[in-house]
Amino acid sequence: MHLNPYGEYAVRMAVDLVNDPPATVADFEQRCLAAGMSDDTVSAHTDLGRARAFLDEWLGVVDAPTDTRRAEALNALLAQTSAYPRLTDHAGDGWHLHYRDPDLPLADVVRALVSVGTALHLVGRGMHRLGRCAATDCTRVYADFSRTGRQRYCGTVCSNRDAVRRHRARV
């Protein structure tokens, strides 16, 4: 049984793909598989250029300065991917819901998956739960899945380095 194929893993995949962009189609496909996408979806025609263009658009959601602007940017992405929800057992591993038309190229599947996943993440956990690392020398993206909802850094390396920097500035 699938509870939500558009949930957390789609946002984690987007963060991974923007922080470390795939260099080749094979790398992109492998990382989509590693993130949890099914073989039959990944084997569809892959246009890495279109996938990169979408991820650049998705960064507009990440970098939006207010909740309203973030919602507007995400709504624009959702409008480009919308299809009526449908039940599918395309991979033979159980019925689940898709928010996209069947047989789309991989770039379009990623667009739908990440757009809907991001919407579910933000409305379910909070509109502030997506952003750029607060370390001054880092531009990486993070998605906050923490219990407290207070993540500001892309990881512990930047968090620790910034804490040391603040401590030394006080001394």
DRENPA-599921 format. One record per residue: x, y, z of N, C-alpha, C in turn. Coordinates in steps of 0.2 Angstrom, whole numbers. Example, Ala and Ser with C-alpha at 12.3 -4.5 7.8 and 13.67 -1.06 7.14 Angstrom:
// DRENPA-599921
[rec [66 -28 39] [62 -22 39] [66 -16 39]];
[rec [64 -11 35] [68 -5 36] [64 0 39]];
//
This chain:
// DRENPA-599921
[rec [4 -6 0] [0 0 0] [4 6 0]];
[rec [3 11 -4] [7 17 -4] [2 23 -1]];
[rec [5 26 4] [2 31 7] [2 38 4]];
[rec [8 40 1] [8 46 -3] [14 46 -7]];
[rec [14 44 -13] [20 44 -17] [22 51 -19]];
[rec [19 56 -17] [21 63 -19] [23 67 -13]];
[rec [25 63 -7] [27 66 -1] [34 68 0]];
[rec [37 66 5] [43 68 7] [49 67 2]];
[rec [48 61 -1] [54 59 -5] [55 63 -11]];
[rec [49 66 -14] [49 70 -19] [53 77 -18]];
[rec [52 80 -12] [55 86 -10] [63 84 -8]];
[rec [64 79 -5] [71 77 -4] [75 76 -11]];
[rec [71 73 -16] [74 72 -22] [76 79 -25]];
[rec [71 83 -25] [72 90 -28] [78 93 -25]];
[rec [78 93 -18] [84 96 -15] [91 93 -17]];
[rec [91 87 -17] [97 83 -20] [99 85 -27]];
[rec [94 86 -31] [95 87 -38] [98 95 -39]];
[rec [95 99 -35] [97 106 -36] [104 108 -32]];
[rec [105 104 -27] [112 105 -23] [117 101 -27]];
[rec [116 96 -30] [121 93 -34] [118 91 -41]];
[rec [118 95 -45] [115 94 -52] [118 88 -56]];
[rec [113 84 -58] [116 78 -62] [120 80 -68]];
[rec [125 77 -70] [129 79 -76] [127 76 -82]];
[rec [124 70 -81] [122 66 -87] [115 63 -86]];
[rec [112 61 -92] [105 58 -92] [106 52 -87]];
[rec [111 48 -88] [111 42 -84] [112 43 -77]];
[rec [115 49 -75] [116 51 -68] [109 53 -65]];
[rec [105 57 -69] [99 59 -68] [94 53 -67]];
[rec [94 49 -71] [89 43 -71] [91 39 -65]];
[rec [97 38 -63] [99 34 -57] [97 37 -51]];
[rec [98 43 -51] [96 47 -44] [89 47 -44]];
[rec [85 47 -49] [77 47 -48] [76 40 -46]];
[rec [79 35 -48] [78 28 -46] [80 27 -38]];
[rec [85 30 -37] [88 30 -30] [83 33 -25]];
[rec [80 39 -28] [75 42 -23] [68 39 -22]];
[rec [67 34 -26] [61 30 -25] [56 29 -31]];
[rec [58 33 -37] [54 32 -43] [54 25 -46]];
[rec [49 23 -49] [49 16 -52] [52 16 -58]];
[rec [55 10 -60] [58 8 -66] [54 10 -72]];
[rec [48 9 -72] [44 11 -78] [43 18 -80]];
[rec [44 22 -74] [43 29 -75] [50 32 -77]];
[rec [55 30 -75] [62 32 -76] [64 30 -83]];
[rec [61 24 -86] [63 22 -92] [60 26 -98]];
[rec [56 31 -96] [53 35 -101] [58 40 -104]];
[rec [56 43 -110] [61 48 -113] [63 53 -108]];
[rec [70 54 -108] [73 59 -103] [76 65 -106]];
[rec [73 71 -105] [76 77 -107] [79 81 -101]];
[rec [86 80 -100] [89 83 -95] [88 90 -95]];
[rec [89 93 -100] [88 100 -101] [82 103 -98]];
[rec [76 100 -100] [69 102 -97] [69 101 -90]];
[rec [72 95 -87] [72 94 -80] [76 99 -77]];
[rec [82 101 -79] [86 107 -76] [82 113 -76]];
[rec [78 115 -82] [74 121 -82] [69 121 -77]];
[rec [66 115 -76] [60 115 -71] [64 116 -64]];
[rec [69 113 -62] [72 114 -56] [74 121 -55]];
[rec [76 124 -60] [78 132 -59] [71 135 -57]];
[rec [66 133 -61] [59 137 -59] [57 135 -52]];
[rec [59 129 -49] [57 127 -43] [61 131 -38]];
[rec [67 133 -39] [71 137 -35] [68 144 -34]];
[rec [63 146 -38] [59 152 -37] [54 151 -31]];
[rec [52 145 -30] [48 143 -24] [53 144 -18]];
[rec [58 141 -18] [63 141 -12] [65 148 -10]];
[rec [66 152 -15] [69 159 -14] [64 164 -13]];
[rec [57 162 -13] [52 167 -13] [52 170 -6]];
[rec [52 177 -6] [53 181 0] [47 181 6]];
[rec [41 179 3] [35 179 8] [31 172 6]];
[rec [27 170 11] [23 165 10] [18 166 4]];
[rec [16 172 3] [11 173 -2] [15 172 -9]];
[rec [21 175 -9] [25 174 -16] [27 167 -17]];
[rec [28 163 -11] [30 156 -12] [24 152 -15]];
[rec [18 154 -12] [12 151 -15] [11 152 -22]];
[rec [12 158 -24] [11 160 -31] [15 157 -35]];
[rec [22 156 -33] [27 153 -38] [25 145 -38]];
[rec [23 143 -33] [21 135 -33] [15 134 -37]];
[rec [10 139 -36] [4 138 -40] [5 138 -47]];
[rec [10 142 -49] [12 143 -56] [15 136 -59]];
[rec [19 133 -55] [21 126 -56] [16 121 -57]];
[rec [12 121 -52] [6 116 -52] [1 117 -58]];
[rec [0 123 -60] [-4 124 -66] [-1 121 -72]];
[rec [5 121 -72] [9 118 -78] [9 110 -78]];
[rec [7 107 -72] [8 100 -71] [1 97 -70]];
[rec [-4 101 -69] [-11 98 -66] [-14 93 -71]];
[rec [-16 88 -68] [-21 83 -71] [-25 81 -66]];
[rec [-31 78 -68] [-35 75 -62] [-32 69 -59]];
[rec [-33 69 -52] [-30 63 -49] [-32 57 -51]];
[rec [-28 52 -52] [-30 45 -54] [-27 40 -50]];
[rec [-31 34 -50] [-28 28 -47] [-24 24 -52]];
[rec [-18 22 -50] [-14 18 -55] [-10 12 -51]];
[rec [-9 7 -54] [-5 1 -52] [0 0 -58]];
[rec [3 5 -60] [7 5 -66] [13 0 -65]];
[rec [16 0 -59] [22 -4 -58] [20 -11 -55]];
[rec [14 -12 -54] [12 -19 -52] [14 -20 -44]];
[rec [15 -14 -41] [16 -15 -34] [11 -12 -29]];
[rec [5 -11 -31] [0 -8 -27] [-3 -2 -30]];
[rec [-9 -1 -29] [-13 5 -31] [-11 11 -27]];
[rec [-10 16 -31] [-9 23 -28] [-11 28 -32]];
[rec [-11 35 -29] [-13 40 -33] [-8 44 -37]];
[rec [-9 46 -43] [-5 50 -47] [-9 57 -48]];
[rec [-5 62 -49] [-7 69 -50] [-4 71 -57]];
[rec [-4 66 -62] [-1 67 -68] [-4 63 -73]];
[rec [-3 64 -80] [-5 60 -85] [0 54 -85]];
[rec [-3 48 -88] [2 43 -89] [6 44 -95]];
[rec [12 40 -95] [16 40 -100] [20 47 -102]];
[rec [21 51 -97] [25 57 -98] [32 56 -98]];
[rec [36 60 -102] [43 60 -101] [45 61 -94]];
[rec [51 58 -92] [54 59 -86] [54 66 -83]];
[rec [56 71 -87] [56 78 -85] [49 80 -82]];
[rec [44 78 -86] [37 80 -84] [35 77 -78]];
[rec [37 70 -77] [35 67 -71] [39 70 -65]];
[rec [45 72 -66] [48 75 -60] [45 82 -59]];
[rec [43 86 -64] [39 92 -63] [33 91 -59]];
[rec [29 86 -60] [23 84 -57] [24 82 -50]];
[rec [29 77 -49] [30 74 -43] [33 79 -38]];
[rec [38 84 -40] [41 88 -36] [36 94 -34]];
[rec [32 96 -39] [27 102 -38] [22 100 -33]];
[rec [19 94 -34] [14 92 -29] [17 90 -22]];
[rec [23 87 -22] [26 85 -16] [28 91 -12]];
[rec [30 96 -15] [32 103 -12] [26 106 -9]];
[rec [20 106 -13] [14 109 -10] [12 105 -4]];
[rec [12 98 -4] [10 94 2] [15 96 7]];
[rec [21 96 6] [26 98 11] [25 104 15]];
[rec [24 110 11] [23 116 13] [16 117 17]];
[rec [11 114 14] [4 115 18] [4 111 24]];
[rec [7 105 23] [7 100 29] [11 102 35]];
[rec [17 105 33] [22 106 39] [23 113 40]];
[rec [22 118 35] [23 125 36] [26 128 30]];
[rec [24 134 28] [26 137 22] [34 139 23]];
[rec [36 139 29] [43 141 30] [48 135 30]];
[rec [46 130 28] [50 124 29] [54 122 22]];
[rec [56 127 19] [60 126 13] [64 132 12]];
[rec [70 132 11] [74 138 10] [82 137 9]];
[rec [86 142 9] [93 142 8] [96 142 14]];
[rec [102 138 14] [106 138 20] [108 145 23]];
[rec [108 146 30] [109 152 33] [116 154 33]];
[rec [121 149 32] [128 150 32] [130 155 27]];
[rec [134 160 28] [135 166 24] [139 163 17]];
[rec [142 158 18] [146 155 12] [143 149 9]];
[rec [137 148 10] [133 142 7] [127 145 4]];
[rec [125 142 -2] [119 143 -5] [115 137 -6]];
[rec [117 132 -3] [113 125 -4] [106 126 -1]];
[rec [101 122 -4] [94 122 -2] [93 116 3]];
[rec [88 118 8] [86 113 12] [79 112 13]];
[rec [76 107 14] [69 106 16] [69 103 23]];
[rec [65 107 27] [65 106 34] [59 100 36]];
[rec [62 94 38] [57 89 40] [58 88 48]];
[rec [61 92 51] [62 92 58] [55 92 62]];
[rec [55 90 68] [49 90 72] [48 98 74]];
[rec [53 101 76] [53 108 78] [51 113 73]];
[rec [53 112 66] [52 117 61] [57 123 61]];
[rec [63 122 64] [67 127 65] [74 127 61]];
[rec [74 122 56] [80 121 52] [82 128 48]];
[rec [88 129 49] [91 135 45] [97 134 41]];
[rec [100 128 42] [106 126 38] [105 120 34]];
[rec [109 119 29] [108 113 24] [110 107 28]];
[rec [115 107 33] [117 101 36] [121 103 42]];
[rec [124 98 46] [127 100 52] [134 103 51]];
[rec [137 102 45] [144 105 44] [143 113 44]];
[rec [138 115 40] [137 122 40] [134 125 46]];
[rec [130 121 50] [128 123 56] [133 124 61]];
[rec [138 119 62] [143 119 66] [148 125 64]];
[rec [150 125 58] [155 131 56] [152 138 57]];
[rec [145 139 56] [142 145 58] [142 146 65]];
[rec [141 141 69] [141 142 77] [148 144 79]];
[rec [154 141 76] [160 142 78] [162 150 76]];
[rec [160 152 70] [161 158 68] [157 164 72]];
[rec [151 162 74] [148 167 79] [151 167 86]];
[rec [154 161 88] [157 161 95] [164 165 94]];
[rec [168 164 89] [174 168 88] [173 175 88]];
[rec [167 177 85] [166 184 84] [164 188 91]];
[rec [162 184 96] [160 186 102] [166 187 107]];
[rec [171 183 105] [177 182 110] [182 188 108]];
//
